[in-house]
């Protein structure tokens, strides 16, 4: 089985958006009632525009879960596996009006480490990317929020991408470039084309180069559409390049 990341879904200019590729791999992971979430760990920058191989390992004899590996030749790009439901309590989501006001404080509008990013980049043509502009709420909570209108071609990997970058900004990506390391998510349904939603995100801690965040995706009526927890790793932006294949 192969997975090719179209160039449209980049994060840094030469590699995939971490949330999108995590969601694309997650679609191939078999979940269950006991293990309804999917956790994806990125091990190398996912290349764009070339076929990557999805390899299924045998189930773990203790947990019964199988791990999928996404490989580029000899390079391990990512692994994905079903995990237990995310159960950490989440705060109330931002309202659409609060999210719109937060967008006016989007730090990436002035200094973005990856302006090509499909999810939150400032150098994308209107309608080409998701157009997210997560900014800090003014309630003193430290949370970030933004609105998202699902595009006509919305998919589950796009919902993962919408949960992705707001978490990075809430974790402190402004002035400290980071890339996604691990993302664990549940998306209960794919949004309807044109549906207006709100993403709320917050920091969960930091240690050295690693930063932790969480995010939620809500419909205006308060329905929880998706949620995620992520680990981010501070990097030199120039180092985020896939390994060249011989």
C-alpha positions as semicolon CSV with decimal commas, in nm:
position;residue;x (nm);y (nm);z (nm)
1;X;0,000;0,000;0,000
2;X;0,129;0,346;-0,089
3;X;0,063;0,700;0,031
4;X;0,169;1,005;-0,169
5;X;0,144;1,351;-0,013
6;X;0,040;1,604;-0,281
7;X;0,255;1,917;-0,277
8;X;-0,050;2,121;-0,182
9;X;-0,034;1,971;0,167
10;X;0,307;2,103;0,266
11;X;0,404;2,248;0,601
12;X;0,762;2,364;0,549
13;X;0,821;2,423;0,176
14;X;0,976;2,081;0,110
15;X;0,790;1,851;0,350
16;X;0,433;1,764;0,444
17;X;0,210;1,932;0,696
18;X;0,243;1,713;1,004
19;X;-0,126;1,711;1,089
20;X;-0,236;1,624;0,737
21;X;0,008;1,336;0,692
22;X;-0,075;1,207;1,043
23;X;-0,443;1,207;0,955
24;X;-0,376;1,039;0,620
25;X;-0,182;0,758;0,790
26;X;-0,447;0,736;1,065
27;X;-0,710;0,651;0,803
28;X;-0,532;0,318;0,750
29;X;-0,511;0,234;1,122
30;X;-0,775;-0,009;1,244
31;X;-0,938;0,124;1,562
32;X;-1,177;-0,049;1,800
33;X;-1,420;0,027;2,080
34;X;-1,139;-0,010;2,334
35;X;-0,880;0,172;2,120
36;X;-1,072;0,444;1,934
37;X;-0,799;0,708;1,900
38;X;-0,491;0,702;1,675
39;X;-0,142;0,814;1,772
40;X;0,107;0,903;1,500
41;X;0,477;0,965;1,563
42;X;0,676;1,149;1,297
43;X;1,036;1,031;1,273
44;X;1,154;1,224;0,964
45;X;1,022;1,510;0,749
46;X;0,758;1,353;0,520
47;X;0,851;1,413;0,154
48;X;0,609;1,553;-0,098
49;X;0,501;1,417;-0,435
50;X;0,654;1,071;-0,423
51;X;0,504;0,738;-0,318
52;X;0,568;0,631;0,040
53;X;0,508;0,275;0,152
54;X;0,265;0,186;0,430
55;X;0,381;-0,132;0,606
56;X;0,169;-0,315;0,863
57;X;0,354;-0,494;1,140
58;X;0,212;-0,797;1,320
59;X;-0,003;-0,717;1,627
60;X;0,178;-0,673;1,956
61;X;0,132;-1,000;2,152
62;X;0,051;-0,809;2,474
63;X;-0,181;-0,536;2,348
64;X;-0,310;-0,696;2,029
65;X;-0,255;-0,370;1,842
66;X;-0,073;-0,345;1,512
67;X;0,162;-0,063;1,417
68;X;0,166;0,090;1,071
69;X;0,496;0,224;0,943
70;X;0,523;0,490;0,673
71;X;0,858;0,451;0,500
72;X;1,046;0,633;0,227
73;X;1,291;0,376;0,093
74;X;1,500;0,290;0,398
75;X;1,386;0,597;0,595
76;X;1,117;0,559;0,861
77;X;0,889;0,861;0,820
78;X;0,611;0,785;1,070
79;X;0,439;0,518;1,274
80;X;0,072;0,498;1,365
81;X;-0,125;0,284;1,608
82;X;-0,465;0,270;1,775
83;X;-0,465;0,387;2,136
84;X;-0,711;0,441;2,421
85;X;-0,960;0,724;2,411
86;X;-0,833;1,069;2,504
87;X;-0,999;1,138;2,838
88;X;-0,825;1,444;2,984
89;X;-1,095;1,702;3,063
90;X;-1,108;1,985;2,810
91;X;-1,206;2,347;2,879
92;X;-1,513;2,504;2,726
93;X;-1,447;2,602;2,364
94;X;-1,405;2,960;2,253
95;X;-1,715;3,111;2,102
96;X;-1,708;3,202;1,732
97;X;-1,690;3,572;1,824
98;X;-1,404;3,513;2,070
99;X;-1,221;3,310;1,803
100;X;-1,265;3,585;1,543
101;X;-1,125;3,841;1,786
102;X;-0,830;3,611;1,866
103;X;-0,747;3,587;1,495
104;X;-0,666;3,960;1,501
105;X;-0,378;3,874;1,737
106;X;-0,230;3,600;1,513
107;X;0,147;3,616;1,567
108;X;0,215;3,441;1,239
109;X;0,080;3,738;1,045
110;X;0,402;3,923;1,132
111;X;0,659;3,644;1,163
112;X;0,582;3,293;1,039
113;X;0,853;3,022;1,039
114;X;0,676;2,827;0,761
115;X;0,456;3,068;0,557
116;X;0,382;2,793;0,304
117;X;0,202;2,581;0,566
118;X;-0,123;2,430;0,437
119;X;-0,293;2,479;0,772
120;X;-0,187;2,825;0,890
121;X;0,053;2,969;0,632
122;X;0,034;3,333;0,531
123;X;0,174;3,281;0,180
124;X;-0,109;3,059;0,054
125;X;-0,359;3,179;-0,205
126;X;-0,714;3,225;-0,072
127;X;-0,891;2,890;-0,067
128;X;-0,571;2,693;-0,131
129;X;-0,491;2,625;0,235
130;X;-0,707;2,607;0,546
131;X;-0,641;2,973;0,625
132;X;-0,622;2,925;1,003
133;X;-0,513;3,227;1,208
134;X;-0,495;3,106;1,570
135;X;-0,436;3,384;1,818
136;X;-0,442;3,420;2,197
137;X;-0,775;3,474;2,367
138;X;-0,802;3,786;2,581
139;X;-0,944;3,607;2,886
140;X;-0,609;3,545;3,057
141;X;-0,636;3,167;3,011
142;X;-0,338;3,135;2,776
143;X;-0,560;2,952;2,528
144;X;-0,557;3,017;2,155
145;X;-0,849;3,000;1,913
146;X;-0,952;3,053;1,553
147;X;-1,241;2,986;1,320
148;X;-1,234;2,735;1,036
149;X;-1,476;2,706;0,748
150;X;-1,449;2,354;0,605
151;X;-1,370;2,367;0,230
152;X;-1,576;2,197;-0,040
153;X;-1,323;1,912;-0,060
154;X;-1,292;1,864;0,317
155;X;-1,150;1,529;0,433
156;X;-1,060;1,367;0,763
157;X;-0,686;1,445;0,718
158;X;-0,785;1,812;0,680
159;X;-0,962;1,794;1,015
160;X;-0,638;1,660;1,165
161;X;-0,453;1,951;1,003
162;X;-0,703;2,195;1,155
163;X;-0,632;2,049;1,501
164;X;-0,258;2,056;1,438
165;X;-0,120;2,408;1,396
166;X;-0,331;2,592;1,656
167;X;-0,172;2,361;1,911
168;X;0,172;2,464;1,789
169;X;0,096;2,835;1,825
170;X;-0,046;2,779;2,174
171;X;0,273;2,589;2,264
172;X;0,486;2,893;2,174
173;X;0,591;2,851;1,813
174;X;0,611;3,230;1,771
175;X;0,981;3,314;1,791
176;X;1,065;2,946;1,855
177;X;1,013;2,743;1,536
178;X;0,880;2,393;1,603
179;X;0,763;2,091;1,410
180;X;0,511;1,826;1,506
181;X;0,664;1,523;1,675
182;X;0,364;1,317;1,787
183;X;-0,009;1,369;1,739
184;X;-0,285;1,166;1,900
185;X;-0,636;1,245;1,784
186;X;-0,997;1,144;1,754
187;X;-1,217;1,292;1,482
188;X;-1,573;1,176;1,532
189;X;-1,699;1,302;1,198
190;X;-1,572;1,482;0,892
191;X;-1,713;1,837;0,886
192;X;-1,966;1,925;0,620
193;X;-1,844;2,141;0,329
194;X;-1,891;2,505;0,426
195;X;-1,947;2,422;0,793
196;X;-1,821;2,691;1,031
197;X;-1,620;2,554;1,324
198;X;-1,399;2,677;1,608
199;X;-1,056;2,542;1,703
200;X;-0,943;2,601;2,062
201;X;-0,589;2,511;2,173
202;X;-0,375;2,534;2,485
203;X;-0,028;2,449;2,610
204;X;0,013;2,143;2,833
205;X;0,376;2,191;2,938
206;X;0,732;2,220;2,813
207;X;1,074;2,072;2,882
208;X;1,383;2,169;2,687
209;X;1,311;2,147;2,314
210;X;0,982;1,961;2,368
211;X;0,647;2,131;2,411
212;X;0,303;1,977;2,463
213;X;-0,033;2,105;2,348
214;X;-0,396;2,003;2,312
215;X;-0,669;2,124;2,081
216;X;-1,039;2,077;2,013
217;X;-1,261;2,125;1,710
218;X;-1,619;2,230;1,786
219;X;-1,929;2,305;1,583
220;X;-2,110;2,631;1,673
221;X;-2,372;2,439;1,871
222;X;-2,100;2,304;2,101
223;X;-2,067;1,958;1,942
224;X;-1,716;1,821;1,989
225;X;-1,613;1,718;1,637
226;X;-1,250;1,629;1,710
227;X;-0,973;1,661;1,967
228;X;-0,598;1,610;1,975
229;X;-0,291;1,610;2,194
230;X;0,049;1,678;2,045
231;X;0,420;1,695;2,115
232;X;0,621;1,966;1,938
233;X;0,998;1,984;1,893
234;X;1,189;2,310;1,854
235;X;1,405;2,303;1,539
236;X;1,612;2,508;1,299
237;X;1,364;2,573;1,013
238;X;1,640;2,519;0,755
239;X;1,690;2,163;0,881
240;X;1,336;2,049;0,800
241;X;1,408;1,875;0,473
242;X;1,334;1,516;0,368
243;X;1,632;1,293;0,306
244;X;1,712;1,270;-0,063
245;X;1,669;0,927;-0,216
246;X;1,953;0,788;-0,431
